[in-house]
């Protein structure tokens, strides 16, 4: 990046790892939900949703983390700051986001609030979010009861469906943070009355300590207290140093303890007097004895009562500073404005090639959501299983229950989460996709995330990566090597061609363990055909592929085997890059080259009984093997059969000449194994620009597979590639046993199957991660075949275009989900007229988990900017002077 392109935020990023300027120490690391997580569950049956409910959350001190609305904390989550609200109508203080638990939702867990992440910078020097708070009583019971009544055959009942925002009777609460310095933080709350009448709202910025003292490990208890001079709350913590929360005006200061109200929850007495729910009980019920008159404790609120005229707004200003500041608000407005303008300057560089204001707005909010979803995650499995000295021991069933064989996992880090409510925990393959857009903004953070998951306190000693806290032993697609290579290339571009080979080498060595785990544990018949469990594709198969099958029965997975072929190629590509400076890696590259060919043989072999390709349908399928029925193809036309496209790599002749040991071994192998050599497309015939192609599919099969994928009657939607062919709408696939039938049919929206429970659905909707990989794969194929290799797009149209043109067209279809159409509507917003047209709604974006396969409406988790944040990468215009595959 040239000096001219530098913004103050870019300069801060150069200081970020300097201990003297810890810009990342404070950030948006506070989740929107901690209740209902596995970490807080100490039940005998592992029913996390019922052990700590939303109703209990205001009264129970959490063990492993905290939650709040629009909150921040330090990177150890010792001190938290967030916003609470009360409209005078609700039965409880609005301290955290409400939503339905997995069993309550008709399509699984689901947040029932309306909020948007609007802005954020990599150092969190400026952050903004918007929370829409109704002026009428929040419809808690209605949301629970109506979703329970609807069942799986109907859509989820959302907060806007209650008409709670009718006549604009709500408050827009804009929450803004700006850093004066790394640990000096301004908080500005702008409360707008969008309604037609004057309205009153209680606003309570809350400051508190995570409870670290009640568990019997360290009884040190920090303190918050009102200063004698007034105007501030003092923070007394041995690890945080001296700091204050400054406020303006004459609000009430309310103090209690971050301690469990055992009387309310368990009808048991406690030595504590001022419980965690004390501020709630004081404000909502008028219980004056619930807060400490001495104005000290471990939780505090600055209590403002605002009466705002129709269409008016009021602004509150606070400052969390590390030392005594004489005039804390003297330059507040100028500093807040300055950081906002610096955020604009930073994104002006990031978005310099974009010419659409709408696209820039979408991309910036996508980036904002990803940065707001950086969360503090604390989970020591051994300690969680054993329990804490100060509490009764956990039930003995836990010793054989969830995650009992992951006692080496001890996480305490800032991690990129899929979102802050539905998924306030990391998922290893989600995180891999997050790292690509994050690398554009902050490559060092993205690299550290990929390294983190391979550390000894994450990865199992046997090499398995943790999937997610609900079940660490589940198997996610092995995309870590792909993400590592892609982040390396993005970072290399940012570093003017100088790649961070130390990062690449670090992850490569750890992934050797993971690759070995896959080969040893998931290739049951030692035939290079893999059985990886559900591999992230929830609800897409005939059976629950994570469940144990009857003895002697196993599934050969087209996707599992393809993922491993992709893994081998990615590891080969990394080894080749490392071999440029260390020749030893040429041997490792050869190992993965040969392993890829063995997998390719297993995928494509005809007549040997192992092929996963069906010649009649010209599609890849899973194969069920059983002692009594033999080998049966499960003929479901799904994303499973498209994943073989992902295993593709293009090598140029210059690289091969640069690495003679690898080239010699490769030539020898192909000469002596002609049966494998013929699987590689025209290995002896260079493609465009003297390139060589490694792929599971030769040219003919590429065209046949794409003929199905690009058929609008099958996979191709107006908004991307569906996860299941629409063919199965009229022709459901049915597999029958002696006593049961299993059916897979096309469902473009929320699944009616509870095979995996929750809102997991791959039976028709559009998912960003696999669509993104399809686009990248087509770019790679085009890099080899060039413009002369054309396919019909869409199938049956009579129009033939190059694979690069198809990749661009798919990018355009995915982008249409968010971009305004000719009528000004965004398909992802669905049919809600207010959200489509109201000026206070129409330019605020939600980034859903997946999208309706026919109309593009957003579904599932509503704030999963994680992998849907890939839209930020897709919206970036591709360079016309360079083939996109050259950067892959």
N, C-alpha and C positions, 0 to 999 in steps of 0.2 A: 504494500500500500504506500503510495507517495505521501510526502509531507502535506501536500495540498489537500489530500483526501482525509487527513487526520481530523477527527473531532475530539472534543474533550473526553467523550466516553471511550474512544479508541485509546487515548492516552491513559485513562484509568486502567484499561485492560492490560497495559504493559506493566503496571504497578501491582497487579492483583495478587501475585505470589510473594510480594515483599512483606515480611511480618510487620513492618512499620506502617504499611498502608493496607490493612485487611479489608478491602472493599466488599468481600463476600461474607464477612463474619455475620452481618445481619441481612436477612432477606425474607422472602415470603414463604418461609419454611414451616409455617403453621397450617396444619390440615383444616379442611372444612368439616371433617368428621373423624373422630377417634372412637366413638362408641360403635359397637358391633364388629370391631376388628378382632382378628384372631389373637393379637397380642394381649388384649384385655380380657380374653375368655379363660376362665378357670373352672369351667363346668366339667362334669364327668363325661358328658356325651358330645362335647365339641360343638354345642349349639351357640355359636358366637353371637348370632343376632339376638338371642333372648337373654344372654348373660348380662350384657350391658345395653339397655335399650335407649332410645332417644329420651324417653321420659325419665330414665334414671340418670342420664348424663349430667344434668345440671346439679345433681346432688352427690355424685360419686367422683372421688379423686382418681384420676387415671394413673396407671402404673408406668406406662411406656411412652406416652406422648400426650399432646394437648390439641385442642381444636378451638376455632373461633371464626368469626366472619371478617374477611379481608385483613387477616392478621400477619404479623411479622414476629420473628424471634431470632435469637443468636443461633449459631451453628451447632451448639450443644443443647439448645432449647432449655436454657435455664430461666430466661426471662421472656415473657410473651406479652404482646400488645395487640389488641383487636377492638372491634366495635360491637357494642350491644345496643339494641333499640327496643322501645316499647311504645305502641300506638294508643295505649289506654283502653284497648279492647281485648287484646290477647290474654289468654289464661297464663302465659309464661313470658318471661323476658326473652327476646330474640337474641340469644347469645351464640347460637350455632345453627348451621343449616339443617332443615328438617327433610326427611325423606322416608321412603318405605323400605323396610328390611326385605331381604330376599324372599322369605315366605309370605310377606304381606303384599308384594307387588304382583299384579297379574302377569307381568313379564319379568319378574325378578326385582332386585334392588333398584331404587330410582329416586334421585333427589327431586324434591317437589318445591323448588325455589326458582326464582328468576334472577340471575346475576351474570355479569360479563366481565372478562378480563380485557381491559382496553389498551394498556400500555405497560411496558417494562423494558429495562435495559439489562445487559448481562451483569453489570456490577450492582444492579438494583439501586442505582443513583436516582432513578425516577420510576415510580410505579403508580398505576391507576386502575381501579376497578369500579364497577357500578353494581349496587344492590338495589333492587326494586322492592320496596317494602309497602304492602297494602295498608290502607287506612282503616279498612274494616277488619273485623276479627279474622285471624288467619284460619282457614278451613281445615284444621288438622284432622278432625274426625271424618269429615266428608271425603277427604282424599283417601283415607284408609278404607272406609266402608265402600266407596264406589269402586275402587280398584279390586277389592275382594269380591264384589258382586259381579264384575264384568267377566272374569275368567280369561283364559288364554286366547279365545277366539275374537276378542275385541281389543282395540287399541288401548294404550295406557291413558288413564285419566290424569291430565296434567293441571298444574296451577292455573294457567290461563283459561282452561276449560270451565273453571268455576265462576267465570265472569268477575273475579275479584278486582280486575283492573278496569272494569267498566266505568265510563265517565271519567277516566284517568284519576280515580280516587286512590292515589298511591304517592309515595315519596320516592324520588330518585336520590339515592345516597351515594355520592361520588366520594371514594376513599382514595386519597393521594398521599404518597410518601415521596420525600426528596431528601437526599443525604447532603448535609453541609460538608461532612467529612465521613470517613469510613464508619464511624460509630456515633455520629451526631445526626439525628434523623428528625425531619419535620413531618408532621401528620396534619393534613388539612381535610376536613369533612365538609362537603357542600351538600346541604339537604334542600332539595327542591320539592315544593308542593305542586304536583301536576294537576291537582283536583280543582273543582269549580268553587270551592269554599275554603275559608280559613280552617287550618287544622293544626293540632298540637301533637308533638312527638317528643318522647324522652330519648336523649342520645347519651350513651354511656361508654366513652372510651375506657377500656379495662386493661389493667396492668397486673400481671401475676407471675409467680414462680411455678414452674413445674415441680410437683411434689417429689422430692428426692430424699426426704427425711423420714418417711413413715414406714419404711420397709425393713428396717433392722440392719442395714448395711452401713449407713452414715447418718447419724441423728442431727447433723448440723442443719439448722433451720434459718434461712435468710429472713429479712424483714423489709417491709414497706411501711413508711410512716409519713404523715403530713409534717412538713417543716414548720417551725414556729413562725417564720416570717410570712408564711402563706405563699400561694402562687406556684407551689411545686410539691411533688411527692418524692421523697428520698428513697433510693434503691440501695439497700445494704446487703451485698453478697460478696463473699470472700473471693470469688473467681471473676467477678465482673468489674470490680473496682468501683469507685465513687461515680454515681450518675443520678440524674434527676429527670422526672417527667414534669415539664412545665405546662401550665395551662393558663388561659385567659379568663377574665370575668370572675364571678363569684359563684361557681357551681358548688353543689354539695359534694363532699368527699366521703365515700362509703368504703369501709374496710371489713373484710372477713378473712377466713382461713381457707386455703385450698385443701380442705379436709372433707372426708366423706361424712354425710349426714346419715349416720347409722340408724338413728331413730326413725327417720322417714323411710329408709329403704329396707331395713331389717328388723325394725321395732326393737332395737338394741341400744342401750345407753352408751355414751361416749364421753371421754374427758374433754373433748373439744367443745367450745361454746358457740363459736361463730363459724358455721359450716360454709362449704363451697357455694351453696344455694342462698346464702344470706343476702346478697345484693338483690337477687331475684325476689326473695320474700319481702324485702323492704320496699322495693319499688312497686311490685304488683299487688301485694297484700297489705302493705302498710305496717309490717311487723318491725317496729323500731328496735326490738331486742335482738334482731337477727344480724345487726351490724355492730361493730365495735365502737363504742363512744370515745375510746382513747385514740381512735383514728390511726391504727396500726394493724398489720396483719401480713398475710402472704398473697392476698388478692385485694385489689383496690379498683374503684371506679370513680371517674370524674363525671358527675351527674348533672346534665344540662336538661332543662325543660324549654322547648322551643315552640312558639306559636307563630305559624308561617302563613301569610295571606295567600289567597288563591293565585297560583302562578308565580309566587315569590320564592325566595331562597334565603338561607342563612348559612354562614360559614363559621366553623369552629377551627381553632388553630392550637396545636400542641407541639411540644418538642421534647424528644428523648435524647438527652445530652450526657456525655461521659464525665463532665465536670461542671462546677458552678459557673453559670453564665450570667453576667450582669444584666444584660438586656436581651433576653432570649427571643423576643419577637421584633427587634428593631429592623432587621433586614429580611424578615420572614417572606414577605410577598415577592421581593426581588429574587431571593434564592429559589423559591418554588418556581417562579417563572423561568429563571435561568436554567434550572435542571430540565424543565419541560422543553425549552428551546434546544438544549443540548441533546435531548432524546430525539428531537426532530432532525437535528444535524447528523446524528449517528445513523438514523434510518435513511436519511437522504443519500448517504454513501452506500448503504446496503441495497437500496432500491433505485440506484441511479439509472439502471437500464429499463425501468418500468415506466410506462407512459399512461397507464390508466389509473385514475384516482380511486376507482372502485377496487381494482386489484391491489393497489398499495394499502388501502384500508383493511382488506381481508388478510393480506399477508402480515400486516403489522399486528393485528389482533391474534392471528395464529401464533406468531412469535411470542406475544404477550402471554397467551395461555400456557405456552410451553415453559416460559420462564417463571410464571406464577406457580407452576406445578412442580417446581423444585422443592422437595419436602424433607424435613428431618425424619429419619427412620431409625428406630431403636428397638432391637429385639435380640435378646440373648436367650437362645432356646434352652440351654441347659438350666439357666436360672429360672426361666419360665416354667419348665417342667418340675423342678425341685420345689419351687415356691420360695417365699421370703421368710427370714427368721422371725419377723414381727407379726406374721399372719399365720393362721392355721394352714397346715400342709394341704396341697391340692389333693383331690380324690385320686386314689391309686390307679383308676382307669386311664389317667392321663399318661402314665408311663408307657402304655402301649397304644396311645391314641395319636392324634395328628402331630406330625413332625417329630415324633419321638426318636427317629433315627438321624436327625440333623443336629445333634448336640454340638457339633463344631461350629455351627452358624452363630456368629456374634456380631450383629450389625449396629453401627451407631454413626450414621453418615447423612449427608445431604445427597438425595438421590432423585433423579427424574422419574416422576410418577405418571401413570396414564392420566389421572386427574386427581383432584384433591378431595372428592367426596366418594364417588362410586368405587374408585380404586386408590385409596390413600395408602397404597403399598406398591412396591416395584414389581414388575413382571419382566423377566429377563429378555424375552423376545420383543416385547413392546419397547423396552429401553433401547434395544439395538436400532429400531426405526427412529426413535426420538433423536438419537445422536446425530443424524444427518443434518436436519435443519439447525440443531443446536450448534453444530460445528461451524456453520456459516457465521453465527454470532459470536461464539466463544469456543474455539477449538480446544483450548486447554481443558475446559470443563468437560466437553464431550469425550476427550481422550481419557480423562480420569475416571469417567463413568464406566467406560469399557474395561479399563484396567481393574476397577473396583470389583466387578463381578467375578473376576478370576482370582481374587485374593484367597488365601487359605481360610479366612473367616467367612467367606461366602461359598466358594466352591467346595464340594465334598472331597475328601482325600482320594476318592476313586476317580475324580475328574468330572463328576456331574455338576452342572450349573443349577442353582436353585431356580425353580419356576416362579413361585409366588407364595405368599404366606399361607394361603388356604391349604396348599399341599405342595411343599417344596419339591417332593419327589416326582411330581408330574413332569411330563416331557414337553418342552417347547421346541419349535423348529430351531435347528442349529444355524442361526444367522449371525452369530457373534463375529465370525471371521469375515463375513461379507461386510458388516458394519465397520469393523476395524479397518479394512482396506478402503472403504468409501470415505471414512473420516480422515484417514491418512492422506488420501488424494485431495480432499477439500482443504485440509490444512496445508498440504504442499503447495497448492495454488496460492493460498494466502501468504505463504512464506517465500514467494517468488521462486518456486521450484525446489526449495530445500526441504526434503522430507524428514520427518521426525522418525528416523529409523530406530532410535532407542525405544520409543513407544511401540512401534511395529514389532520389534524383536521381543519385547516384554510380553505382549499379548500372545504372540505366536507360540512361545514356549509353554505358556499356560494352556493354550488351546490344543497343544499336542496331547495333553492329558485328557481333555474333553473328547477329542477325536477317538482316542483309544477306548474311552468309556463307551462311546457309541458302538464301536466295532465289536467290543467284547460283550456288551450287554444287550444290544438291539439287533444283532444279526444272528438270530437263534439257530439257523440251519447252516451258518458259515457259508452262505452263498452270495453275499453282497446284496441281499435283499433285506430291507430293514422293516422293523415293526416298532414304531416309536410311540405308541399310544395315540392320543387324539391330536397331538402335534399342533395345538392351537386352533384346529378347525372344529370347534365345538358344534355338535348337532348336524354335521354334514354327512355323516356316515350312516350305514344301516344299523350298526351296533355302537354301543358305548365302547370305543376302542381303548379307553383307559381301564376298563373293568377286566378282571381275569376271565379268560375263556375256558371252556371245559378242557380237561386234559387231552393233549394231542391235537388240539385245534389252535391254529394261528392264522394271522392275516399278513399277507405280503402287501406292503403299502406302497402304492405308486408315489405318494407324496413323501413318505419317509425315506424311500430309496432315492428320490430326486433331491431331497434336501441334503442327503449325504453326498451325492454327486456334486452338488453346488458347494458344499463344505470342502470337499477335496480340491476342487478347482480354486476356491478362494485361498486355501492354505498353500497351494502350488504358486499362486500369483504372489502371495506375500513372500514366500521363500525365494522366488526369482528376484524380487525387489531387493531383499536382503543380500542375495548372492552378488549383487553388483559391487558391494564393498567387502563381502566376506564369502569367498568361494565355497566354504563348507556348506552353505545353504543350497548349492546346486544339487547335492545328493538328496536333501530333503524335498526339493522341488521334484526330483525324479520319483521319489517315493509316492508323492501325492498324484503325480501324473499317471503313474501305473495304477494306483488305487482307483482313480477316476475311470480308467478303462475297464477295470474289472467290474465296476458298478454299471458302466454302460453296457457291458456284455450281458449282465444279468437283466437289465431293463429291456434289451432289444432282441435277445436270443429267441429264435423261432425254432420250434421242433424239439427243444430240449426240455419243455415242460415248465419253463420258468418265466416266459415272457409275460409282461404286464401290458403289452400292446395288443389290442384286439384288431385283427385285420379287417373284419367285417365292418365294425363301427368306426375304425380308424381313430381310436381314442385309447387313452390309458385308464385302466381300472385297478382297484384293489382286488386281491385274490384271496378267497377263503379256503384254507386247507383243513380238512377234517378226515378222521380215519374212515368214517362210513360213507362220506359223499365224495371224497377225493378233492380235486382242485376245481373251484368254481369262481368265475369272475363275477364280481358284484357290479353290475352294469348301471352304475349311477354316474350320470354325466355331471361332474362337479369340478370345483377348483382342484381337487385331488389330481385329476387328469391333465390339468394345465400346468401344474408345477414343474413337470419335466422341462418346460421352456426355460426355467430359471438357471439350469446348469449349463451355462455357456460362457466360454472365455475365448478371447481373440488375442493371439500373440503375434507381434510383428517380427520380421526377419532380422532387424537390427538387434533386438534383444537376444535372439537365438545366437547370433554371431558373437555377441558380447559374452555369452555364457557357454563356452565350448564343451565343458564337461556335461552339462545338462543336455545339450544338443546331441552329443555323441551317445549318451545313454538312451536318449529318446529314439534316435535313429536305429540303434542296435535293437531296442525293444520292439519297435515296429517292424523291423526286418525279420526278426525271429518269431514274432507273433502276428503273422499276417491275418489271423482270425480276428484279432483285436484291431489291427491297423485299419481294416476295412470299415470299422465302426466310426472312424473319424472322417468327417466330410472332406474328401479330396485333399488328404494331408500333403500329398506331393504336388498339388496344384495351388499355388498362392492365390489368395483372393485380392480384393481391392487393396492397393498399396502394399503388396507383398506381406500379407497377413496369413495366419494359420488359425483354423477354427477347431475348438474343442467343444463338443455339444453332445447331449444325449440324442438329439434329433438330427438326422440328415435332412437335406433340403425338401425332399418329397414329404416326409412326415411333418415338417414344419408347416408346409402348405395345407396338409390335410387337417392338422390340429387347429390351425387358424381358421380354416373354413367353418369349423363349428364355433370357435370363439367369437368370430366376427359376424355371426348370423344373429339378426335381431330377434328371430324366433327362438333362439337358444340363449347364448351368453351375453350378447351385446345389448346393453341398455343405452338409453339416451344419455346416461350419466356415468358410464363406465362398464366394467365387466362384472356380471353377476357371479355370485359364488356357486350357483346351481343353474343348470340349463332350464329355461322356461318350457322345454319339451316335457318336463315332468309334471307340468300343470295338468295336461290332458293324459299323460302316460306315467302315473306314479310307478316307482319301482317297488316291487313287493318281493320280499324273501320269506319263504314259508319253511317252518320246521314242523315236526309232528304235532306240537301243541301250541304254536304261536306264529303270528305273522308280523313282519317288520316292514314298515312302509316309509319311503322317502318321496315326498312330493314338493313341488315348487311353492315356496311361500315368500313373496317379495318383501313382506314386512316382518313384524314380530313373529317369532316362531310359536306355533301351537303345540309343539312337542316339548315335553319336560325332560328329555333325555339327559341333559346336563343341568336342568333347572336354570334359574336366573334368566338373564336376558342374553344368553349366548345364542347366536343365530347365524348360521352360515347357509341356510336353505333358500337362498335367493337374493338377499341384499348385497349391496356393493360395499366392499371393504377397501380402505386405502392401502394398507401395506402390500397386499398381493397385487393390486392394480399397479402400484408403484414398481414392483419387481417385474411385472409383465412389460411395462414401458421400458425399463432399463434393459431387459433381455432383448426386446425388439431392436433397440438401438445397437446392441452388440452384434446381433445377427446382421443388421444392415451394414455395420462396419466391415464385415467380412464379404457379404454378398454384393453390396452396392445397389445402385438404382435399377440394374437390369433384372433383379430378382423381385417380382411383383406378385401381389396377391389381390384377390377380389375384395373390395371394401366398399360398403358392407357386402357380405355374401349374398349373391343373387342380384346385385345392382348392376352388374356389367361393367363396373368401374374398377380399374386395376391401378394400384399405387405401390410405392416402395414400402419396405418395413419401417423406415424412418417416418414416412408420412402417416403410417398407421399409429406409430408411437405418439406423434404430435396430435393426431386426431383423438386418441384416448386421453391425452393430457387435457385437451380442450373439453372433452365430455366431463371429466372429473371437475374441472374448473367451473363448469356451468352449474354445479351444485350450489355454489356460493355467489357467483356473479349475477347481477341483475339481468333479467332477460329483457326483451323488447317492451314488455309491459311493466317493467320495473320490479318484478317479483324475483325472489330467490327461491329456487326449488327446495332447498334444504329447510326452509322455514315452513313448508307445508301450506295449509289453507287458512292459517290464522290471519285474518284481515288486519288486525291491529299491528301484529308483528311485521306484516308485509308493507304497510302503508303509513303508519303513524311515525311522524318525524322523531319521536322519542324512543322508537324501537327499530326502525327499518335498517339502520346502518350498524346495529350491534349484532355480532355474530355468535352463534353457538356452534361448536365443532363436535358433532356427534360421533358415537362409536362406529356406526355404520349407517347405510342409507337405503331407503326403499328401492327395490330393484326395478320398479316401473315408473314411479313418479319422482324419485329422488329425495323424498322427505327424510329428514334426520331422525334416527331411531337409536334406541339403546341409551347408554350413558351420554348425557347431553353436553358434558364439558370435557370429553376425552380428546383434548387437543394433542395428546401424546402422539399416536401414529397418524391421526387425521391431520396433525400439524404438518405432515408431509405436503399439504397443499401449499405451504409457504415455499417449498422447494420447487414444486411444479409451476407455480405462478411466475417464477423468475424466468425471464425470456432466455432461451438458449442462444448461444453465440452462433452466428451464421458463418464465421470464419474458421470454425473448428468443429469437427464431428463430436457429438456428445459422448460417444463411446470412448473417445480418447481420454476423457476425464474420469472414466469408470475403472 
